[in-house]
Amino acid sequence: MSDASLPSLPSSPAEDAFEQLKGLIKRYGRPAAGYQPIIGLAHYPDFDVLSIGYSGREMMVFDGFRSDDIEMRVFQHYTQVNVLVTFAPTRPDEPRRRPIGYLGNLDDVE
């Protein structure tokens, strides 16, 4: 029996939200020359998101840093996620921000 004949497992709402958010950010997050995207959460305006993942069927997970350089991990129900994408001018005296990381299912990471 080939794998093509097996039914696919339903994805979780958190996985669906993760995939949709990833696609939206990749499409929208292409800045004009001289700018770089900064991803944040609308409920945490001083939190810069560096990576996005999900856990279980309903939780989205955001890793990053607060404006005072404190590392944070935010767990949020997929129905409550509000992402803010802004574009900041790049300056020659500052290093360019690394691209957002898409971690996928954090339950698979040990």
C-alpha positions in Angstrom: 0.0 0.0 0.0 1.5 3.4 -1.0 1.6 6.4 1.3 -0.6 8.3 -1.2 -3.6 6.1 -0.3 -3.3 6.8 3.4 -5.6 9.6 4.7 -3.8 12.7 5.8 -4.1 13.6 9.5 -5.9 16.8 10.2 -3.7 19.7 11.2 -4.3 21.6 14.4 -5.7 25.1 14.6 -2.4 26.3 16.0 -0.5 24.7 13.1 -2.9 26.3 10.6 -2.5 29.7 12.2 1.3 29.3 12.2 1.4 28.4 8.5 -1.0 31.3 7.6 1.0 33.8 9.7 4.3 32.6 8.2 2.9 33.1 4.7 1.5 36.5 5.4 4.7 37.8 7.1 6.9 36.4 4.2 4.7 38.2 1.6 4.2 41.4 3.5 7.6 41.5 5.2 9.5 42.4 2.0 10.6 46.0 2.8 11.6 48.7 0.4 15.3 49.3 0.0 16.8 50.8 3.1 14.3 49.3 5.5 14.1 46.1 7.5 11.0 44.4 8.9 10.4 44.2 12.7 7.8 41.8 13.9 6.0 42.4 17.2 2.8 41.4 19.1 0.2 44.1 19.3 -0.4 43.4 23.0 3.3 43.6 23.8 4.6 46.7 22.0 8.1 46.6 23.4 8.6 43.0 22.4 10.6 42.2 19.2 9.7 38.7 17.9 12.7 36.7 16.6 11.0 33.4 16.1 7.5 31.9 15.9 6.3 28.4 16.6 3.3 26.5 18.1 2.6 24.0 20.8 -0.2 21.5 21.0 -3.4 22.2 19.1 -4.1 25.7 20.2 -1.0 27.6 21.5 1.2 29.9 19.4 4.7 30.6 20.8 6.7 33.7 20.2 10.4 34.1 21.3 12.2 37.4 21.3 13.5 40.3 23.5 11.9 43.2 25.3 13.3 46.7 24.6 15.4 46.4 27.8 17.1 43.3 26.3 15.2 40.8 28.6 14.6 37.5 26.7 10.9 36.6 26.5 8.7 33.7 25.4 5.0 34.5 24.9 2.4 31.7 24.8 -0.8 32.9 23.2 -4.0 31.1 22.1 -4.2 31.1 18.3 -7.4 33.0 18.4 -5.8 35.9 20.4 -2.8 36.5 18.2 -2.3 40.0 16.8 0.9 40.5 14.9 2.4 44.0 14.2 4.8 44.3 11.2 6.7 47.6 11.0 9.6 48.7 8.8 12.5 50.5 10.4 15.1 52.3 8.3 18.5 50.5 8.2 21.5 52.5 9.4 25.0 51.8 8.4 26.2 51.9 12.0 23.7 49.2 13.1 23.8 45.5 12.3 21.0 44.3 10.2 18.4 42.3 12.1 18.3 38.6 11.5 15.3 37.2 9.6 12.4 35.9 11.6 12.7 32.2 12.5 9.9 29.8 11.9 10.3 27.0 14.3 7.1 25.0 13.6 5.9 22.5 16.2 7.9 23.1 19.4 6.5 19.8 20.9 8.8 18.0 18.4 11.9 19.8 19.9 13.5 18.3 22.9 
